[in-house]
Amino acid sequence: MKNVLVIGGAGYLGGATSDILMIDGNYHIRVYDNLLYEETYRKPVDFFFGDVRDTENLRLHLDWADVVVWLAAIVGDPACAINPQASVAINQETIKWLAENYDGRIVFSSSCSVYGSSESYLEETSATKPISIYAFTKLYAESYLMSKNAVTLRLGTLHGVGDLYSRVRLDLVVNAFTYHAHNSGTVTINGGSQYRPFLSVRDAARAMVQCIDENVPPGIYNLHKENLRIIDLAYKLPNHFPNVHIIESERKPDDIRNYRVSSEKAEQAFGFNPEDGVDSSIVEIRELLTNRRLKDGSGPRYNNFRFLSSNGTLVT
């Protein structure tokens, strides 16, 4: 059985990934996380508290691991802009250290944000045009892994519920629209013509686990299920909230990213076949809210930027 170290395994994507590893039963799992957004870690998995910048502590766990699944990061453009120096240290420089100090299999979560804005369908060899600190840190991190036994997954915009233990992110556009449709009955769209590639958090996690297998060739892979314009995403909401009011604003969007991707390389290399579309995540977030399993989604802990803005010392 392989020893799999999931760094950042207590987070949104980490929760879904550790669930799949647990269910599979063919791995020894260890989670390393600083619980940035959590108070406790209750999942029945070996857990070790630590910051990825504490390399002496982290080295002990790398010595144990056959495979490292690296999910730890300050995620999102606004969140990274709060403290650019800390974001570079966490998202970028730790990966440089990893590449210099670990020779086993690495599965790394990058982002399609590295593409920035383009009118073309983008493949892994397409030009990258990062327009945020977050995207730059991911692109630099990718470069450090180019000569390693590493699979880098450029994830589309995630959505849905990760697992039963970790917090739900309500700052991701599908989840956010669903929350507003349920909570206020109104969703306002600024612009709306910009495209995003969408991917459920559980499909991302399934791919992470698939790429532990050494038969998956090292390299960079786009992952998405569907390319949608933001306005088209919004007009899916009335199928689930018949009384929702969609307001199309003329204000320019704060987020100017605009890209569509192809995931054909991943399909051919390891049979990537995502199962959960945007509509399924709208349903599960709606049910979470309707059944009051999420009592109040207005708190800052469900939004990376708001939480880190109010708890800035956590990333210094």
C-alpha angles and dihedrals in degrees: 000000000000121000107232120193112199108199109200089017095148094064136090097280092028091060093055092045095051090048091058092045090051094049092047091058095198097102140069102227129205124178121206114189142142093219091233093169099023137075097203142010110224104164113117094246130111104270132193123186116223148124118248088229089064093084097172090059092042093050091066090060094044088057088058097045129093089183132023119205103194114202101143114120147120095259128211138028098265094043093052092048092062092073111005094180093055091044092055091047094050102035101034118015094049089057090051088053091047092053090051096047108034130060102178129096115302126196108192129191112222128162141244084230086091087078093063105187131348139149093215132083104260128224127186091267093052120112117277119222109179113193101180140052089248093055093045092052091051093049093050090047090053090054092056090057098048095101095039134089086263136140111204116198117200100206126208120226105303126226141173135045117317103199142318095270109044125072120265115243111231095178093077111098100242093045092042094051090049092050093050092045090054098038104041105007090233132097120186120204121202107201102331102191093097117107128226130184108231129209131172116241091237093052088051089051092049089054091049090056093044089056093057084079111096089220089075105089117239114254145084123308132183114223125198140126103205138009110219137170112239091241091053089051090053092053090058088069098076088062087066102025106037093188099047116128116219113204116197107206125198090217114115114250118255089221108062098181112130123173145133122204141199120226095188093117091059091045091055097040101048109358096260105191114164116212108190122069131193093269093058090054092048088055095049094046090047091051091048089055097039093052091046092237082134100045099190123003094183095087121108095242091076091058120062096208096045093046095048091044090057094040101037095154089069093075101037 
